[in-house]
Amino acid sequence: FQVKSENKKTIWNTEEVPEGSEFDDTWDPREKPEYEISFKQHVGTEDVFFGMTGKDPSTACCEDIVIKIKLPETKYSDITLDLQDKVLDLRTPKKKLLLHLPYPVNSKEGRARFLSEEEILEVTLRVSRKFDLINFS
């Protein structure tokens, strides 16, 4: 058994601790809201009819993650939203959601809007990917 860190008293490296675990509070009594994750990609006729760009309907080719969170009986001013590259942390007086995202995102370019009639918070996040043959734009 070898400890990888320089300090021999540590029992794990900081790389082993998942991002966002500092927000996780198992003793918090607030309930988890219902949410839905969907993926969005920008396609043109060259993608749909001709398949020229190599995009497919999988999430590997999607540019955005859209998260819809149901927040009944919540006002816009009561919502606290914290976005990091791999974690979404949402808090209201009655609800709490700590969501580890399926892909790393650009947290600086995210958009959120509250649809008051439906009582839904819609968060759109740009997936940050390395350039490859499929994701070159």
C-alpha positions as CSV (number, residue, x, y, z in Angstrom):
1,F,0.0,0.0,0.0
2,Q,1.4,3.3,-1.1
3,V,0.1,6.8,-0.5
4,K,0.4,8.9,-3.7
5,S,0.4,12.3,-2.0
6,E,3.4,14.0,-0.6
7,N,1.8,14.3,2.9
8,K,1.9,10.7,4.3
9,K,-1.0,11.4,6.7
10,T,-3.6,12.0,3.9
11,I,-5.7,9.0,3.0
12,W,-6.8,10.2,-0.5
13,N,-5.8,12.6,-3.2
14,T,-7.9,15.6,-4.1
15,E,-8.4,14.0,-7.6
16,E,-10.3,11.1,-5.9
17,V,-12.9,13.3,-4.3
18,P,-15.8,14.1,-6.8
19,E,-16.4,17.7,-7.6
20,G,-19.4,19.1,-5.8
21,S,-19.2,16.7,-2.8
22,E,-18.7,19.7,-0.5
23,F,-22.4,20.6,-1.2
24,D,-23.7,17.2,-0.4
25,D,-25.5,17.3,2.9
26,T,-27.2,14.0,3.9
27,W,-28.9,15.7,6.9
28,D,-30.7,18.3,4.9
29,P,-34.5,17.5,5.2
30,R,-35.5,19.3,2.0
31,E,-36.9,17.1,-0.6
32,K,-35.4,16.5,-4.1
33,P,-37.5,18.1,-6.9
34,E,-38.5,16.2,-10.0
35,Y,-36.2,17.0,-13.0
36,E,-35.6,15.9,-16.5
37,I,-32.3,16.0,-18.5
38,S,-32.4,16.2,-22.3
39,F,-29.7,16.8,-24.9
40,K,-29.8,19.3,-27.7
41,Q,-27.7,19.4,-30.9
42,H,-27.7,21.8,-33.8
43,V,-28.2,20.0,-37.1
44,G,-28.8,21.1,-40.7
45,T,-29.9,19.4,-43.9
46,E,-26.4,18.2,-44.5
47,D,-26.7,16.2,-41.2
48,V,-30.3,15.0,-41.5
49,F,-30.5,14.0,-45.2
50,F,-26.9,13.5,-46.3
51,G,-25.0,12.6,-43.1
52,M,-22.1,14.7,-44.3
53,T,-20.8,15.8,-40.9
54,G,-20.8,12.4,-39.2
55,K,-23.2,13.5,-36.4
56,D,-25.6,10.9,-35.0
57,P,-28.5,11.1,-32.6
58,S,-26.3,10.0,-29.6
59,T,-25.4,12.2,-26.7
60,A,-21.8,12.2,-27.9
61,C,-22.8,14.6,-30.7
62,C,-24.9,17.0,-28.6
63,E,-23.8,20.5,-27.9
64,D,-26.1,21.4,-25.0
65,I,-27.6,19.8,-21.9
66,V,-31.1,21.1,-21.0
67,I,-32.3,20.4,-17.4
68,K,-35.9,21.1,-16.5
69,I,-36.6,21.2,-12.8
70,K,-40.1,21.3,-11.4
71,L,-40.4,23.8,-8.5
72,P,-44.0,24.1,-7.4
73,E,-45.0,26.9,-5.1
74,T,-41.6,28.6,-5.6
75,K,-40.9,32.2,-6.5
76,Y,-38.0,33.2,-8.7
77,S,-36.4,35.2,-5.9
78,D,-36.3,32.1,-3.7
79,I,-34.0,30.1,-6.1
80,T,-30.3,29.8,-5.5
81,L,-28.4,28.2,-8.4
82,D,-24.7,27.3,-8.3
83,L,-23.1,25.9,-11.5
84,Q,-19.7,24.3,-11.7
85,D,-18.1,22.3,-14.5
86,K,-19.5,19.0,-13.4
87,V,-22.2,19.9,-10.8
88,L,-25.5,21.8,-10.6
89,D,-26.5,22.8,-7.1
90,L,-30.0,24.2,-6.7
91,R,-31.6,25.3,-3.4
92,T,-35.0,26.7,-2.5
93,P,-36.6,27.0,0.9
94,K,-38.5,23.7,0.3
95,K,-36.3,21.8,-2.3
96,K,-32.7,20.9,-2.8
97,L,-31.0,19.3,-5.8
98,L,-27.4,18.3,-6.1
99,L,-26.9,17.0,-9.6
100,H,-23.7,15.5,-11.0
101,L,-23.8,16.3,-14.7
102,P,-23.3,13.5,-17.3
103,Y,-20.7,15.7,-19.2
104,P,-18.4,18.6,-18.2
105,V,-20.0,21.9,-19.1
106,N,-18.9,25.5,-19.5
107,S,-20.4,26.9,-16.3
108,K,-19.7,30.5,-17.3
109,E,-21.9,30.3,-20.4
110,G,-25.0,28.7,-18.9
111,R,-28.5,30.1,-19.2
112,A,-31.4,29.7,-16.8
113,R,-35.0,30.9,-17.1
114,F,-37.9,30.4,-14.7
115,L,-41.2,29.6,-16.4
116,S,-43.6,30.8,-13.8
117,E,-46.9,29.5,-15.3
118,E,-45.4,25.9,-15.4
119,E,-43.4,26.4,-12.3
120,I,-40.3,25.0,-14.0
121,L,-36.7,26.2,-14.0
122,E,-35.0,25.5,-17.3
123,V,-31.2,25.5,-17.3
124,T,-29.3,25.2,-20.6
125,L,-25.6,24.4,-20.4
126,R,-23.0,24.2,-23.2
127,V,-21.1,20.9,-23.1
128,S,-17.4,21.5,-23.1
129,R,-15.8,18.9,-25.3
130,K,-12.4,18.3,-26.8
131,F,-12.3,18.7,-30.6
132,D,-12.5,15.5,-32.5
133,L,-13.8,14.3,-35.9
134,I,-17.4,14.8,-34.8
135,N,-17.2,17.8,-32.5
136,F,-15.2,20.3,-34.5
137,S,-17.3,23.4,-34.2
